[in-house]
């Protein structure tokens, strides 16, 4: 079961992350987790307009639900979308987020 990061303080902890993964459209800092996997999503206004940002968030959540058993159990991650991520198709999003499974 994925715990979703919602508190501002938890997001601020990612500023001192020791490990991160990068793809063309996503940056994912990782921190150790005590209570199973935790996932946060950050998409700024620079990425796209509100409709596309919200669709991208829904797609990332759907991907995370489908791959919840494959996500590392000892890792907290914050998926940060970069410019152009709002234009990606579902398949492209899945391919780029597969790098999270190797986050250790």
C-alpha positions as CSV (number, residue, x, y, z in Angstrom):
1,X,0.0,0.0,0.0
2,X,1.4,3.3,-1.1
3,X,1.3,6.2,1.4
4,X,0.8,9.5,-0.4
5,X,2.9,12.5,0.8
6,X,0.7,15.5,1.4
7,X,2.4,17.6,4.1
8,X,4.6,20.5,3.1
9,X,7.2,19.5,5.7
10,X,7.6,16.1,4.1
11,X,8.1,17.7,0.7
12,X,10.8,20.0,2.2
13,X,12.8,17.0,3.4
14,X,13.5,16.1,-0.2
15,X,15.8,19.2,-0.5
16,X,18.5,17.1,1.2
17,X,17.9,13.9,-0.6
18,X,21.1,11.8,-1.1
19,X,19.9,9.7,-4.0
20,X,17.9,10.7,-7.1
21,X,16.9,9.4,-10.5
22,X,16.5,11.4,-13.7
23,X,14.7,10.9,-17.0
24,X,14.0,13.3,-19.8
25,X,10.8,14.6,-18.2
26,X,11.0,13.6,-14.6
27,X,13.3,14.1,-11.6
28,X,12.8,11.8,-8.6
29,X,14.7,12.4,-5.3
30,X,14.6,9.4,-3.0
31,X,14.9,9.2,0.8
32,X,14.9,6.2,3.1
33,X,11.4,5.2,4.5
34,X,10.5,3.6,7.8
35,X,6.9,2.6,7.1
36,X,6.8,1.3,3.6
37,X,6.8,3.3,0.3
38,X,5.7,6.9,0.2
39,X,5.1,8.9,-3.0
40,X,4.7,12.6,-3.7
41,X,3.9,14.4,-6.9
42,X,5.2,17.9,-7.8
43,X,4.1,19.6,-11.0
44,X,4.8,23.3,-11.4
45,X,2.9,25.8,-13.5
46,X,5.8,25.9,-15.9
47,X,5.1,22.3,-17.0
48,X,1.6,23.0,-18.4
49,X,-1.8,24.6,-17.8
50,X,-4.0,23.3,-15.0
51,X,-6.0,20.7,-17.1
52,X,-2.8,19.0,-18.4
53,X,-1.1,19.2,-14.9
54,X,-4.2,17.5,-13.3
55,X,-4.3,14.8,-16.1
56,X,-0.6,14.2,-15.6
57,X,-1.1,13.8,-11.8
58,X,-3.9,11.3,-12.4
59,X,-1.7,9.3,-14.8
60,X,1.2,9.2,-12.3
61,X,-1.2,8.1,-9.5
62,X,-2.6,5.4,-11.8
63,X,0.9,4.2,-12.7
64,X,1.8,4.1,-9.0
65,X,-1.3,2.0,-8.2
66,X,-0.5,-0.5,-11.0
67,X,3.1,-0.8,-9.9
68,X,2.7,-0.6,-6.1
69,X,4.1,-4.1,-5.5
70,X,7.2,-3.3,-7.6
71,X,8.1,0.0,-5.9
72,X,11.0,-0.3,-3.4
73,X,9.5,-0.7,0.1
74,X,12.3,1.2,1.8
75,X,12.1,4.4,-0.2
76,X,10.2,7.7,-0.2
77,X,10.0,9.4,-3.6
78,X,8.9,12.7,-4.9
79,X,8.1,12.6,-8.6
80,X,8.9,16.1,-10.0
81,X,7.7,16.7,-13.6
82,X,9.8,18.8,-15.9
83,X,8.9,20.8,-19.0
84,X,7.2,18.8,-21.7
85,X,5.9,16.1,-19.3
86,X,2.3,17.3,-19.9
87,X,2.6,16.4,-23.6
88,X,3.5,12.7,-22.9
89,X,1.2,9.8,-23.8
90,X,0.3,7.2,-21.2
91,X,2.9,4.8,-22.7
92,X,5.7,7.4,-22.6
93,X,4.9,8.2,-19.0
94,X,5.0,4.5,-18.0
95,X,8.3,4.0,-19.8
96,X,9.9,7.0,-18.1
97,X,8.6,6.1,-14.6
98,X,9.9,2.6,-14.8
99,X,13.2,4.0,-13.6
100,X,11.6,4.4,-10.2
101,X,11.4,0.6,-9.7
102,X,15.2,0.6,-9.6
103,X,15.4,3.4,-7.0
104,X,17.7,2.0,-4.3
